[in-house]
Amino acid sequence: MNSCSGISFKTQALYFFVYTTRYLDIFWTFTESYYNTTFKILFLVSSGYTIYKMTTSWKPTHDPNLDTFRVGYLLGGALLIAVLFPYEWTFSEILWAFSIWLESVAILPQLFLLQRTGEAETITANYLFALGLYRTLYIPNWLWRYFAEGHFDPISVIAGVIQTILYSDFFWIYYQKVFKGKKFALPV
């Protein structure tokens, strides 16, 4: 059965907003990397399609009474930091910084939904683990770029560390439960 039970619509919407604001520049910035452009479009389309499905055919399987996190605080905070501390005062640079800061906290509605339900289906727990692992794997990339290329991106690193810290408790519970063959449930 197709369902979005246990998935936060608000987190999915925030990720769609992250990808839209980060990749909007593909319409005015030329790049010779068709690979990069293709994946940016793929992120936008797949994220948009997820939102579409969650608001149409999967809507009956979503419980908005559980997905109650107030995302306005996340949007406002990310916008404020992006406007105050961009690398450059350009529209596309502020959008990029906003997307990085927003992505660092976009998982919070999902984690709060998980906290409210107390458990997650294995596929949902695996999905969350993959999202967290994706961000955690940026750490070796930052180290490589710093030592091999002398490049340091404070916005990406600080936001990435915040995001990794938000996942840390989930990772521990995931390890304690799923890696040991048990159903994912929060400790009582």
VEXDREN-2710 file (C-alpha; in Angstrom, 1 decimal):
% VEXDREN-2710
k/r/px/py/pz
1/MET/0.0/0.0/0.0
2/ASN/1.3/3.5/-0.8
3/SER/1.3/5.5/2.3
4/CYS/3.1/8.5/4.0
5/SER/2.2/7.4/7.5
6/GLY/5.0/8.3/9.9
7/ILE/6.5/10.8/7.4
8/SER/6.4/14.5/8.3
9/PHE/4.8/16.6/5.5
10/LYS/6.5/19.6/7.0
11/THR/9.9/18.1/6.7
12/GLN/9.3/17.2/3.1
13/ALA/8.0/20.7/2.4
14/LEU/11.1/22.2/4.0
15/TYR/13.4/20.0/1.9
16/PHE/11.5/21.1/-1.2
17/PHE/12.0/24.7/-0.1
18/VAL/15.7/23.9/0.5
19/TYR/16.2/22.5/-3.0
20/THR/14.2/25.2/-4.6
21/THR/16.1/28.0/-3.0
22/ARG/19.5/26.3/-3.5
23/TYR/19.0/25.3/-7.1
24/LEU/16.9/28.1/-8.5
25/ASP/20.1/29.5/-10.0
26/ILE/20.1/26.8/-12.7
27/PHE/17.8/29.1/-14.6
28/TRP/20.2/32.0/-14.9
29/THR/23.7/30.5/-14.2
30/PHE/25.2/28.4/-17.0
31/THR/27.3/25.4/-16.0
32/GLU/29.1/23.0/-18.2
33/SER/28.3/20.1/-15.9
34/TYR/25.3/18.4/-17.3
35/TYR/25.6/15.8/-14.5
36/ASN/25.3/18.5/-11.8
37/THR/22.4/20.2/-13.6
38/THR/20.6/16.9/-14.1
39/PHE/20.8/16.0/-10.4
40/LYS/19.7/19.5/-9.3
41/ILE/16.6/19.1/-11.5
42/LEU/16.1/15.5/-10.2
43/PHE/16.2/16.8/-6.6
44/LEU/13.6/19.5/-7.5
45/VAL/11.3/17.1/-9.4
46/SER/11.4/14.2/-6.9
47/SER/10.9/16.5/-3.9
48/GLY/8.0/18.3/-5.7
49/TYR/6.5/14.9/-6.6
50/THR/6.7/13.8/-3.0
51/ILE/4.8/16.9/-1.9
52/TYR/2.3/16.4/-4.7
53/LYS/1.7/12.8/-3.6
54/MET/1.4/13.7/0.1
55/THR/-1.3/16.3/-0.8
56/THR/-3.3/14.1/-3.1
57/SER/-3.4/10.3/-3.1
58/TRP/-1.4/9.7/0.1
59/LYS/-3.2/12.5/2.0
60/PRO/-5.6/10.1/3.9
61/THR/-2.5/8.3/5.3
62/HIS/-1.0/11.5/6.9
63/ASP/-2.1/12.6/10.3
64/PRO/-1.7/16.4/10.7
65/ASN/-2.5/16.1/14.4
66/LEU/0.9/14.4/14.8
67/ASP/2.8/16.7/12.5
68/THR/2.5/19.9/14.6
69/PHE/6.0/21.4/14.6
70/ARG/5.9/25.2/13.9
71/VAL/8.2/25.5/10.9
72/GLY/7.8/29.3/10.9
73/TYR/10.6/29.5/13.5
74/LEU/12.9/27.5/11.3
75/LEU/12.1/29.5/8.2
76/GLY/12.5/32.8/10.0
77/GLY/15.8/31.8/11.8
78/ALA/17.3/30.5/8.6
79/LEU/16.3/33.6/6.7
80/LEU/17.7/35.9/9.4
81/ILE/21.1/34.2/9.5
82/ALA/21.3/34.1/5.7
83/VAL/20.6/37.8/5.4
84/LEU/23.0/38.7/8.2
85/PHE/25.9/36.5/7.3
86/PRO/26.1/35.7/3.6
87/TYR/29.4/35.5/1.7
88/GLU/28.2/38.1/-0.7
89/TRP/25.2/40.4/-0.7
90/THR/23.6/39.0/-3.8
91/PHE/20.2/37.4/-4.2
92/SER/21.5/34.0/-5.3
93/GLU/24.1/34.0/-2.5
94/ILE/21.5/34.8/0.2
95/LEU/19.2/32.1/-1.3
96/TRP/22.1/29.6/-1.1
97/ALA/23.0/30.5/2.5
98/PHE/19.3/30.3/3.4
99/SER/19.0/26.8/1.9
100/ILE/22.1/25.6/3.8
101/TRP/20.8/26.9/7.2
102/LEU/17.3/25.6/6.5
103/GLU/18.6/22.2/5.6
104/SER/20.5/22.0/8.9
105/VAL/17.2/22.0/10.8
106/ALA/14.7/20.7/8.2
107/ILE/14.6/17.3/9.9
108/LEU/13.2/18.7/13.2
109/PRO/9.5/18.3/12.3
110/GLN/10.3/14.6/11.4
111/LEU/12.1/14.1/14.7
112/PHE/9.3/15.7/16.6
113/LEU/6.7/13.5/14.8
114/LEU/8.8/10.5/15.7
115/GLN/8.9/11.6/19.3
116/ARG/5.1/12.0/19.4
117/THR/4.5/8.5/17.9
118/GLY/7.3/6.9/19.9
119/GLU/8.1/4.4/17.1
120/ALA/8.7/4.1/13.4
121/GLU/8.3/1.5/10.7
122/THR/11.6/0.0/9.7
123/ILE/11.5/1.7/6.3
124/THR/11.0/5.1/7.9
125/ALA/13.8/4.5/10.3
126/ASN/16.1/3.4/7.5
127/TYR/15.0/6.5/5.5
128/LEU/15.9/8.8/8.4
129/PHE/19.2/7.0/8.9
130/ALA/20.1/7.5/5.2
131/LEU/19.3/11.2/5.5
132/GLY/21.5/11.6/8.5
133/LEU/24.3/9.5/7.0
134/TYR/24.2/11.6/3.8
135/ARG/25.0/14.7/5.9
136/THR/27.5/13.0/8.2
137/LEU/29.5/11.8/5.1
138/TYR/30.1/15.5/4.3
139/ILE/32.5/15.6/7.2
140/PRO/35.2/13.6/5.4
141/ASN/34.6/15.8/2.3
142/TRP/35.2/19.0/4.4
143/LEU/38.4/17.5/5.8
144/TRP/39.6/16.5/2.3
145/ARG/38.9/19.9/0.8
146/TYR/40.6/21.6/3.7
147/PHE/43.8/19.6/3.7
148/ALA/44.0/18.9/0.0
149/GLU/42.7/22.2/-1.5
150/GLY/43.0/24.6/1.4
151/HIS/39.2/25.3/1.1
152/PHE/37.1/26.0/4.2
153/ASP/33.4/26.9/4.0
154/PRO/32.2/28.1/7.4
155/ILE/28.5/28.2/6.5
156/SER/28.4/24.7/5.3
157/VAL/30.6/23.3/8.1
158/ILE/28.6/25.0/10.9
159/ALA/25.3/24.1/9.4
160/GLY/26.4/20.6/8.8
161/VAL/27.7/20.1/12.3
162/ILE/24.3/21.4/13.6
163/GLN/22.5/18.9/11.4
164/THR/24.7/16.0/12.4
165/ILE/24.2/16.9/16.1
166/LEU/20.4/16.9/15.6
167/TYR/20.7/13.3/14.2
168/SER/23.1/12.0/16.9
169/ASP/20.4/10.8/19.3
170/PHE/18.5/9.2/16.5
171/PHE/21.7/7.4/15.3
172/TRP/22.3/6.0/18.8
173/ILE/18.7/4.7/19.1
174/TYR/18.9/3.3/15.6
175/TYR/22.1/1.5/16.5
176/GLN/20.5/0.1/19.7
177/LYS/17.4/-1.1/17.9
178/VAL/17.6/-1.6/14.2
179/PHE/21.2/-2.8/14.0
180/LYS/20.4/-5.3/16.7
181/GLY/17.3/-6.6/14.8
182/LYS/14.7/-4.9/16.9
183/LYS/11.8/-2.7/15.9
184/PHE/12.7/1.0/16.1
185/ALA/11.0/2.5/19.2
186/LEU/12.1/5.4/21.4
187/PRO/13.0/4.5/24.9
188/VAL/10.3/5.1/27.5
END
